[in-house]
């Protein structure tokens, strides 16, 4: 017999939410529409005040819910249970009603909660907040990376137009010393207009002594020789200086985001396990863990692979045995696992051997990487499910660790 008398399903939206309250028998008692802000949440709390002690609330999602709503509900001593969207969809199919509106969706959430609440874990509010922050920060990091790449291409083009010799002097145009130089002295006219000693001081300070005196002299000579009095360097200088400053700013912000994400990952045990896998850095671990939320959502590695977009769906009909591509996947998880696989080729000998074998079979680069990602998913699933860190020296005789040390 359930200890709860009321079950509340909340269908969340961007601007407004809708809650439906039902009793033990599944009868709808009331529906409450409220705005997705502090005032709206306060109104919901007032309406639910008399049912605080014997009510259970269900929120559709992966355990990463609206901060405002989650904070208000948890602070008001409500028990919250996150419900996976796929479970709601399956439960909705039982009703055999082609209805699509917020009130009906909220009722289905409440009814599923009424029938299955004993099998659903309570929402871990602290973990939910951490995952939400990690998800937002990792997305911001990727957005900054795209912007940096675009600005870097424009910077390369701008420098090549007026001072192509510059590219051969620095190994990377976006290194700290190069960006510092281009921010202050964007053209060869600016470089040639100062003394060699001042140029030496500027580059030595930002390169920490890695740029030799000979290279600095070579740069100074090339800047002097490439001067053209018929050219106006004002527009090009402003363009190069602005782009260099933007790239420097984006790199600083990425470093700051990376540091904050690391602080959040300390409270996520799965992330610390995933970081032991060769080819996984802080950002990739953050993106993958925040996209899957919890490994307990998946019954096996096949389900995780399908969710991550590196497995195909069976498409059998009669004697035909074939597969088809899955389109309804989590694209963040797919991007993260593909990047993990691509990086593991450089850092993991087993991954390198598997990738080389697939390439010899005639697969293109990304086809081989996707095949490798499918195997890495098996490794990750066992690691996270059994709380095991990656160790290539573990005996392959162990049932739980065989997949961690071996690529089929």
C-alpha positions as CSV (number, residue, x, y, z in Angstrom):
1,X,0.0,0.0,0.0
2,X,1.4,3.3,-1.0
3,X,2.1,5.9,1.7
4,X,1.3,8.7,-0.7
5,X,-2.2,10.0,-1.2
6,X,-1.5,12.4,-4.1
7,X,0.6,12.2,-7.2
8,X,1.6,15.3,-9.0
9,X,2.8,15.3,-12.6
10,X,4.4,18.4,-13.9
11,X,4.8,19.1,-17.6
12,X,7.6,21.7,-17.9
13,X,8.0,24.2,-20.6
14,X,10.2,27.2,-21.5
15,X,7.8,29.9,-20.3
16,X,5.1,28.1,-18.4
17,X,4.5,24.7,-16.7
18,X,1.4,22.7,-15.9
19,X,0.8,20.4,-12.9
20,X,-1.9,17.8,-12.6
21,X,-2.9,16.3,-9.2
22,X,-4.4,12.8,-9.0
23,X,-5.3,10.5,-6.1
24,X,-4.5,6.9,-5.4
25,X,-7.3,5.8,-7.7
26,X,-6.0,7.8,-10.7
27,X,-8.8,10.4,-10.5
28,X,-7.8,13.9,-11.5
29,X,-8.4,16.4,-8.7
30,X,-7.0,19.6,-10.1
31,X,-4.7,21.1,-12.7
32,X,-2.5,24.1,-12.0
33,X,-0.9,26.2,-14.8
34,X,1.9,28.5,-13.6
35,X,4.7,30.6,-15.1
36,X,8.2,29.3,-15.2
37,X,9.5,32.0,-12.8
38,X,9.7,32.7,-9.1
39,X,6.2,34.2,-8.9
40,X,4.7,31.2,-10.7
41,X,6.5,28.7,-8.5
42,X,5.3,30.6,-5.4
43,X,1.7,30.3,-6.7
44,X,2.3,26.5,-7.1
45,X,3.6,26.2,-3.6
46,X,0.5,27.9,-2.2
47,X,-1.8,25.6,-4.1
48,X,0.1,22.5,-3.0
49,X,0.7,23.6,0.6
50,X,-2.0,21.4,2.1
51,X,-0.6,18.3,0.4
52,X,3.1,18.7,1.3
53,X,3.4,15.7,3.6
54,X,1.6,13.0,1.6
55,X,2.4,14.0,-2.0
56,X,4.9,12.7,-4.6
57,X,6.0,14.9,-7.5
58,X,7.1,13.6,-10.9
59,X,9.2,15.7,-13.4
60,X,9.8,14.5,-16.9
61,X,13.5,14.7,-17.8
62,X,16.9,13.1,-17.2
63,X,17.3,14.3,-13.6
64,X,18.4,17.8,-14.9
65,X,15.4,20.0,-14.2
66,X,14.6,23.7,-14.0
67,X,16.7,25.2,-11.2
68,X,13.9,27.5,-10.0
69,X,11.3,24.8,-9.9
70,X,13.5,22.1,-8.4
71,X,14.9,24.4,-5.7
72,X,11.4,25.5,-4.6
73,X,10.0,22.0,-4.5
74,X,13.0,20.5,-2.6
75,X,13.1,23.4,-0.1
76,X,9.4,22.8,0.6
77,X,10.1,19.2,1.6
78,X,8.4,17.6,-1.5
79,X,9.8,14.3,-2.7
80,X,10.7,14.6,-6.4
81,X,11.2,11.7,-8.8
82,X,12.7,12.3,-12.3
83,X,10.9,10.2,-15.0
84,X,12.6,9.4,-18.4
85,X,10.7,10.7,-21.5
86,X,10.8,7.3,-23.1
87,X,8.9,5.8,-20.1
88,X,6.3,8.5,-20.4
89,X,5.9,7.8,-24.1
90,X,5.5,4.1,-23.5
91,X,2.9,4.7,-20.8
92,X,1.0,7.1,-23.0
93,X,0.7,4.3,-25.7
94,X,-1.4,2.3,-23.2
95,X,-4.1,4.9,-23.3
96,X,-4.4,4.6,-27.1
97,X,-5.5,8.2,-27.3
98,X,-4.2,10.5,-29.9
99,X,-4.1,13.5,-27.6
100,X,-1.3,16.1,-27.4
101,X,-1.7,18.9,-24.9
102,X,0.1,20.0,-21.7
103,X,-2.7,18.9,-19.3
104,X,-2.8,15.4,-20.8
105,X,1.0,15.0,-20.7
106,X,1.0,16.1,-17.0
107,X,-1.7,13.6,-16.2
108,X,0.3,10.8,-17.9
109,X,3.3,11.7,-15.8
110,X,1.2,11.7,-12.6
111,X,-0.4,8.3,-13.5
112,X,3.0,6.7,-14.4
113,X,4.3,8.0,-11.0
114,X,1.2,6.5,-9.3
115,X,1.9,3.0,-10.7
116,X,5.7,2.9,-10.8
117,X,6.9,5.2,-8.0
118,X,8.5,2.3,-6.0
119,X,10.8,1.6,-9.0
120,X,12.0,5.2,-9.5
121,X,14.9,6.7,-7.6
122,X,14.4,10.1,-5.8
123,X,15.9,13.1,-7.5
124,X,19.4,13.9,-6.1
125,X,19.1,17.7,-6.1
126,X,22.8,18.3,-5.5
127,X,23.8,16.0,-8.3
128,X,21.1,17.5,-10.5
129,X,22.5,21.0,-10.0
130,X,26.0,19.9,-10.7
131,X,25.0,18.1,-13.9
132,X,23.0,21.1,-15.0
133,X,26.0,23.4,-14.4
134,X,28.4,21.0,-16.2
135,X,26.0,20.7,-19.2
136,X,25.7,24.5,-19.6
137,X,29.5,25.1,-19.1
138,X,30.6,22.4,-21.5
139,X,28.1,23.8,-24.1
140,X,29.6,27.2,-23.6
141,X,33.1,25.8,-23.9
142,X,32.2,24.3,-27.3
143,X,30.6,27.5,-28.5
144,X,33.8,29.4,-27.6
145,X,35.9,26.8,-29.4
146,X,33.8,27.3,-32.6
147,X,34.2,31.1,-32.3
148,X,37.9,30.7,-31.7
149,X,38.3,28.5,-34.8
150,X,36.4,31.0,-37.0
151,X,38.5,34.0,-35.7
152,X,41.7,32.0,-36.1
153,X,40.9,31.3,-39.8
154,X,40.2,35.1,-40.3
155,X,43.5,36.0,-38.5
156,X,45.5,33.6,-40.7
157,X,44.0,35.1,-43.8
158,X,44.6,38.7,-42.6
159,X,48.2,38.0,-41.8
160,X,48.9,36.2,-45.0
161,X,47.6,39.1,-47.0
162,X,50.2,41.6,-45.7
163,X,52.9,39.6,-44.0
164,X,53.1,36.0,-45.2
165,X,56.6,35.5,-43.8
166,X,55.1,35.8,-40.2
167,X,53.5,32.3,-40.5
168,X,56.8,30.5,-41.0
169,X,58.3,32.1,-37.9
170,X,55.8,30.9,-35.3
171,X,54.8,27.3,-35.2
172,X,51.3,28.3,-34.2
173,X,49.8,31.7,-34.9
174,X,47.5,31.4,-31.8
175,X,50.3,30.7,-29.3
176,X,50.5,33.1,-26.4
177,X,53.6,35.0,-27.6
178,X,52.2,35.3,-31.2
179,X,48.9,36.7,-30.0
180,X,50.6,39.1,-27.6
181,X,52.7,40.4,-30.4
182,X,49.8,40.8,-32.9
183,X,47.7,42.5,-30.3
184,X,50.3,45.2,-29.8
185,X,52.2,45.2,-33.1
186,X,49.8,43.8,-35.7
187,X,51.7,44.7,-38.9
188,X,55.3,44.6,-40.1
189,X,55.3,48.4,-40.1
190,X,54.6,48.4,-36.3
191,X,57.3,45.7,-35.7
192,X,59.9,47.6,-37.7
193,X,59.0,50.8,-36.0
194,X,60.3,49.7,-32.6
195,X,63.8,48.8,-31.5
196,X,65.1,45.2,-31.6
197,X,65.6,45.3,-27.8
198,X,61.9,46.2,-27.1
199,X,60.8,43.4,-29.5
200,X,63.1,41.0,-27.7
201,X,61.6,42.0,-24.3
202,X,58.0,41.6,-25.5
203,X,58.5,38.1,-27.0
204,X,60.8,36.8,-24.2
205,X,58.2,37.8,-21.6
206,X,55.3,36.1,-23.3
207,X,57.1,33.0,-24.5
208,X,59.0,32.4,-21.2
209,X,62.3,32.2,-23.1
210,X,61.2,29.6,-25.7
211,X,61.7,32.0,-28.6
212,X,65.4,32.3,-29.3
213,X,67.2,35.6,-30.0
214,X,68.0,34.4,-33.5
215,X,64.4,33.9,-34.3
216,X,63.5,37.3,-33.0
217,X,66.2,38.9,-35.1
218,X,64.9,37.0,-38.1
219,X,61.4,38.3,-37.5
220,X,62.7,41.8,-37.2
221,X,64.6,41.5,-40.4
222,X,61.7,40.0,-42.3
223,X,59.4,42.8,-41.1
224,X,61.8,45.5,-42.3
225,X,62.4,43.9,-45.7
226,X,58.7,43.3,-46.4
227,X,57.7,47.0,-45.8
228,X,55.9,48.6,-48.6
229,X,55.5,52.4,-48.4
230,X,52.6,52.4,-50.9
231,X,50.4,50.3,-48.7
232,X,48.1,51.6,-45.9
233,X,48.4,49.4,-42.9
234,X,45.8,51.1,-40.8
235,X,42.8,48.9,-41.7
236,X,44.8,45.6,-41.7
237,X,46.4,46.5,-38.4
238,X,43.1,47.1,-36.7
239,X,41.7,43.9,-38.1
240,X,44.6,41.8,-37.0
241,X,44.9,43.4,-33.6
242,X,41.1,42.9,-32.9
243,X,41.1,39.3,-34.0
244,X,44.2,38.5,-31.9
245,X,42.6,40.1,-28.8
246,X,39.4,38.2,-29.4
247,X,41.2,34.9,-29.6
248,X,43.2,35.6,-26.5
249,X,40.0,36.4,-24.6
250,X,38.3,33.2,-25.8
251,X,41.3,31.1,-24.7
252,X,41.3,32.7,-21.3
253,X,37.6,32.1,-20.9
254,X,38.0,28.5,-22.0
255,X,40.7,28.0,-19.4
256,X,38.4,29.5,-16.7
257,X,35.5,27.3,-17.8
258,X,37.7,24.2,-17.7
259,X,38.8,25.0,-14.1
260,X,35.2,25.5,-13.0
261,X,34.1,22.2,-14.6
262,X,36.9,20.4,-12.9
263,X,35.6,21.6,-9.5
264,X,32.1,20.3,-10.4
265,X,33.4,16.9,-11.6
266,X,34.9,16.2,-8.2
267,X,31.4,15.5,-6.9
268,X,30.5,13.2,-9.8
269,X,32.2,9.8,-9.2
270,X,31.4,8.6,-12.8
271,X,33.4,11.5,-14.3
272,X,36.5,10.6,-12.2
273,X,36.2,7.0,-13.5
274,X,35.8,8.1,-17.1
275,X,38.8,10.4,-16.9
276,X,41.1,7.3,-16.4
277,X,40.2,6.2,-20.0
278,X,43.0,7.2,-22.4
279,X,41.9,10.0,-24.7
280,X,39.3,11.5,-22.3
281,X,39.9,15.0,-21.0
282,X,37.8,17.2,-18.7
283,X,35.5,18.7,-21.3
284,X,34.8,15.3,-23.1
285,X,34.0,13.7,-19.7
286,X,31.8,16.6,-18.7
287,X,29.9,16.5,-22.0
288,X,29.3,12.7,-22.0
289,X,28.4,12.4,-18.3
290,X,26.0,15.4,-18.4
291,X,24.3,14.0,-21.5
292,X,23.6,10.5,-20.1
293,X,22.9,11.7,-16.6
294,X,23.1,8.3,-15.0
295,X,24.4,4.9,-16.2
296,X,21.5,3.3,-14.3
297,X,19.1,4.5,-17.1
298,X,20.6,1.9,-19.4
299,X,20.0,-1.9,-19.1
300,X,23.1,-2.8,-21.2
301,X,25.8,-1.3,-23.4
302,X,23.7,-1.8,-26.5
303,X,21.1,0.7,-25.1
304,X,23.8,3.2,-24.2
305,X,25.3,2.8,-27.7
306,X,22.0,3.3,-29.4
307,X,21.3,6.4,-27.2
308,X,24.8,7.7,-28.1
309,X,24.2,7.2,-31.9
310,X,27.0,4.7,-32.5
311,X,24.7,1.6,-33.0
312,X,22.2,0.8,-35.7
313,X,18.6,-0.4,-35.4
314,X,17.6,-3.9,-36.6
315,X,15.4,-3.6,-39.7
316,X,14.4,-7.2,-40.4
317,X,11.5,-8.3,-42.6
318,X,11.0,-11.9,-43.6
319,X,14.2,-13.3,-44.9
320,X,15.8,-9.8,-45.1
321,X,18.4,-9.2,-42.4
322,X,19.6,-5.6,-42.4
323,X,20.1,-2.6,-40.1
324,X,19.3,1.1,-40.4
325,X,20.7,4.2,-39.0
326,X,19.2,5.6,-35.8
327,X,18.3,9.3,-36.0
328,X,16.6,9.9,-32.6
329,X,19.8,9.9,-30.6
330,X,21.5,12.3,-28.1
331,X,23.7,14.4,-30.4
332,X,25.8,15.7,-27.5
333,X,26.6,12.2,-26.3
334,X,27.3,11.1,-29.9
335,X,29.7,14.0,-30.5
336,X,31.5,13.3,-27.2
337,X,32.0,9.6,-27.7
338,X,33.2,10.1,-31.3
339,X,35.8,12.6,-30.1
340,X,36.8,10.2,-27.3
341,X,37.3,7.5,-29.8
342,X,39.2,9.8,-32.2
343,X,41.6,10.9,-29.3
344,X,42.0,7.4,-28.0
345,X,43.7,6.4,-31.3
346,X,46.6,8.6,-30.3
347,X,46.8,7.6,-26.6
348,X,45.7,4.0,-26.4
349,X,47.6,1.2,-28.3
350,X,44.6,-1.1,-28.3
351,X,42.5,1.6,-29.9
352,X,45.2,2.3,-32.5
353,X,45.4,-1.4,-33.4
354,X,41.7,-1.7,-33.7
355,X,41.4,1.5,-35.8
356,X,44.3,0.3,-38.1
357,X,42.6,-3.1,-38.6
358,X,39.3,-1.4,-39.6
359,X,41.1,0.9,-42.1
360,X,42.8,-2.1,-43.7
361,X,39.3,-3.7,-44.1
362,X,38.5,-0.7,-46.3
363,X,36.6,1.6,-44.0
364,X,37.0,5.3,-44.2
365,X,38.4,7.3,-41.3
366,X,35.1,8.2,-39.6
367,X,33.6,4.8,-40.2
368,X,36.6,3.2,-38.4
369,X,36.3,5.8,-35.6
370,X,32.5,5.0,-35.2
371,X,33.3,1.3,-35.0
372,X,35.9,2.0,-32.4
373,X,33.4,4.2,-30.5
374,X,31.0,1.3,-30.4
375,X,33.6,-0.8,-28.6
376,X,34.6,2.0,-26.3
377,X,30.9,2.3,-25.3
378,X,31.2,-1.3,-24.0
379,X,34.2,-0.4,-22.0
380,X,32.6,2.7,-20.6
381,X,29.5,0.9,-19.6
382,X,31.4,-1.8,-17.7
383,X,33.5,0.9,-16.0
384,X,30.6,3.0,-14.9
385,X,28.3,0.1,-14.0
386,X,30.9,-1.6,-11.8
387,X,32.7,1.5,-10.6
388,X,36.0,0.3,-12.1
389,X,38.8,2.5,-13.3
390,X,40.5,1.8,-16.6
391,X,43.6,-0.5,-16.2
392,X,45.1,-2.1,-19.3
393,X,47.1,-4.5,-17.1
394,X,44.0,-6.2,-15.5
395,X,43.7,-9.9,-16.2
396,X,41.4,-10.7,-19.1
397,X,40.1,-13.7,-17.2
398,X,37.9,-11.5,-15.0
399,X,34.3,-11.4,-16.3
400,X,33.8,-7.8,-15.3
401,X,37.1,-6.5,-16.7
402,X,37.4,-8.3,-19.9
403,X,35.8,-5.5,-21.9
404,X,37.9,-2.9,-20.2
405,X,41.2,-4.4,-21.5
406,X,40.2,-5.8,-24.9
407,X,38.7,-4.5,-28.1
408,X,36.9,-7.2,-30.1
